[in-house]
Amino acid sequence: QKQIQLVSRPNGTPVESDFHYKEIDVPRPDQGQVLVKTLYLSVDPYMRGRMSDAKSYVEPFKLNEALAGGVVGEIVDSQSEHFKKGDFVVGMLPWQEYSLASENAVRAIDPDVAPISTHLSILGMTGLTAYFGLLDIGQPKEGETVVVSGAAGAVGSAVGQIAKIKGARVVGIAGSDEKVNYLKETLGFDEAINYKTGNIQESLEAACPDGIDVYFENVGGEIGDAALSLLNKHARVPVCGAISSYNKTEEDLGPRVQSRLIKTSALMKGFVVNDYNDRFKEGASDLGKWLSEGKLQYEETITEGLDNVTEAFLGLFEGKNLGKQLVKVAEP
Ligand code: NDP
């Protein structure tokens, strides 16, 4: 079987030669372990951070070892009382076709409730990130203006829809006209802006005549600066990500927002989804309910084949995905 390893730490934007596909044996489970066949794996922007050796909230990936992330798979061999062959599970597993996992490291998922891939998208970490960042930190109220960047991506598209459920006026920022149309026509955003055409400051001002009450930050850089300049009194800014800086080789300076935060008594707060570990059940339950009621939609961009994982990952930094970028590795 094949395993994808990180063989050099990227300098700036990762390139294919930073990765290596290695042939390894399929392992056999010991007592308390299961063998998981990878069906879908998740590629995520945060993985870029783990490819560097800088200290962060998750350990760096080790060189010449497998990359790893969210995986949905099927149990094909079990030495655990809790799982049997044919069960579907989700967990953090290596990028390879078959993985050993301790019975405590994977969680069973029900394929009858929703497609199994959704446990890596709207019902998984992505949905939970949107849910807790927006509702716990952003706290949107009816009639308020919520702006989200990276709006047509996995987290952003969920943020905008949850803000709509809460009665807010929602403005999305994304990188193509096709994405802008998707946000307005399919997801029902009130306004959407293509940041690659025109002046972002002017477009955002025009889209937010009453200013911004919640800015959900996914990208940072000039887009973030423009949004922060329009904050209203008591605005809230959940800082989820800053993808525009992840491939920069020098520290990204700015924004100079201190005076705006003071003038508006605004709250800007960073978070990681794991801050909410003990409330995941609550989030998953609401997301599942909204999904079944048709109040929440989701998109998945699915790349086929383990051989294309790195290409799918790199595509995140070029905006090639609509909704959650996944890789389908095998059929159940
Ligand atoms: P997305 O599905 O949003 O994919 C990334 C998107 O970012 C691309 O599609 C692209 O869309 C946009 N993008 C890429 N480069 C730039 C750039 N230079 N400037 C502006 N936009 C850019 O990924 P996720 O939804 O998984 O993640 C979104 C953000 O949330 C990331 O910053 C990620 O790190 C963060 N995150 C944080 C978590 C946490 O716990 N704090 C958990 C999960 C994600 P476009 O075409 O619009 O440019």
Boltz pocket constraint, residues with backbone or C-beta under 6 A from the ligand:
constraints:
  - pocket:
      binder: B
      contacts: [[A, 43], [A, 44], [A, 45], [A, 46], [A, 125], [A, 126], [A, 129], [A, 150], [A, 151], [A, 152], [A, 153], [A, 154], [A, 155], [A, 156], [A, 173], [A, 174], [A, 175], [A, 176], [A, 179], [A, 217], [A, 218], [A, 219], [A, 221], [A, 223], [A, 239], [A, 240], [A, 241], [A, 242], [A, 243], [A, 244], [A, 245], [A, 271], [A, 272], [A, 273], [A, 274], [A, 315], [A, 316], [A, 317], [A, 318], [A, 319], [A, 320], [A, 321], [A, 322], [A, 323], [A, 324], [A, 325]]
      max_distance: 6.0
